[in-house]
Amino acid sequence: MIIYNVTTNIDESIHQEWLIWIKEHIPQVLATGKFTDAKLTKVLVEEDMGGATYSVQYRAKSREALDAYYKEDADRLRKDGLSKFADKMLSFRTELEIVDEYSVSFT
């Protein structure tokens, strides 16, 4: 299983507008059918550059599904955010492979 992680630092001047936009954007990414779910998280460590930092973790169905997303959907879906917020946000992307998963069950 692959996690496609997008971490973004947002300037405070557009923070609320970006948060509304990303909550619309995530369902559009999921609608491609390449991912099973997504988590939007706020990074709690303060950045030297200021602003707010968020991470979106998309769980890809497979390596092939992620590659298909890059080929068929990524450019189109990124354009909207870039056109609205390009000079006020900085994003980087990482791919994570799930090696093992654990959970605690409370009964």
N, C-alpha and C positions, 0 to 999 in steps of 0.2 A: 504494500500500500504506500502511496506517495502523498505527502502533504505539500501543496503549493502555497508558500507563505509570501504575503505581500506586506511589507512594513513601510508605513508612511508617516513622515513628520509633516505636520500641518501648521502653518502660521496662524497665530491666534486670531488674526483679522478675518479669517474665513472658516474658523473651526466649526461653528454651528452649521454653516451652509454645507461644508464638506460632510459632516456627520449625517445630515439629511440625505445628501447625494449618495453616500456609500451604502446606506440602508436600502436605497433603490437599486444600486449597482449590483450588490451581492446576489439578489434574486435573478438578475439578468445573466450573471455568470453561471449560476446553477441551472438556469433554463437551457444552457447549451447541452445538457445531458452528460457532460464530461466528469462531473463531480457528484459525490453523494451527499455532502453537507458542507457547511462553512461555519466558522466561529469568528466573530468580531471581538477583539480584545483591546483594551487600552494598556499601553506600556506604562508601568508605574515609576520607572526610573526617569528622572528629569534629564533632558538633553542639554548640553552646553549651548546649543543653538537656540534653545527656547522652543516655544510652540508645544503642541500636543502630539504624541506618537501613538499610533494604532497598528495592530497586526491583524490581518485577515488570513485565516488558515482554511484553505479549501482542501478537502480530502478527495483526491482523484480516484476514479474507479480502477485505474491501472496506469502504468507508464505510457502505454499506447494512447490512452484517453488524454493524458496531459499533453503528449506530443500533438495529438489532433487538435486540442484546444489552442496551442501555440500557432498551428498552421491555419486553422479555420476561423478562430474567434478572437484571439488576443488583441490584435491590432485594432480591430473594429471597436471592441469594448473599451480599450484604453483611451481612444481618441476623445471621448466625451469628457472624461476627467481631466485629461491634459489640456483641452481647449478651455475649460472653466478655471482650472486651478494651477496651471503649469508653473507659474513664477512664484507660487506661494506654498508649494509642497515639494517634498523630495521622497521618492519611493525607491526601495530596492526589493528584489525578489530572490527567494531561496527555495530550493527543493529539498525536502526531508524524506528519508525513507524510514518507515516505521519498522523497527527491528522486533519489538515485542510490546505488548500492552498488558497493563495490570489495572485492577480496580479493587476497591474495597466495598464489600457489601455489608450494610448494617441492617440487622433484622431484629 
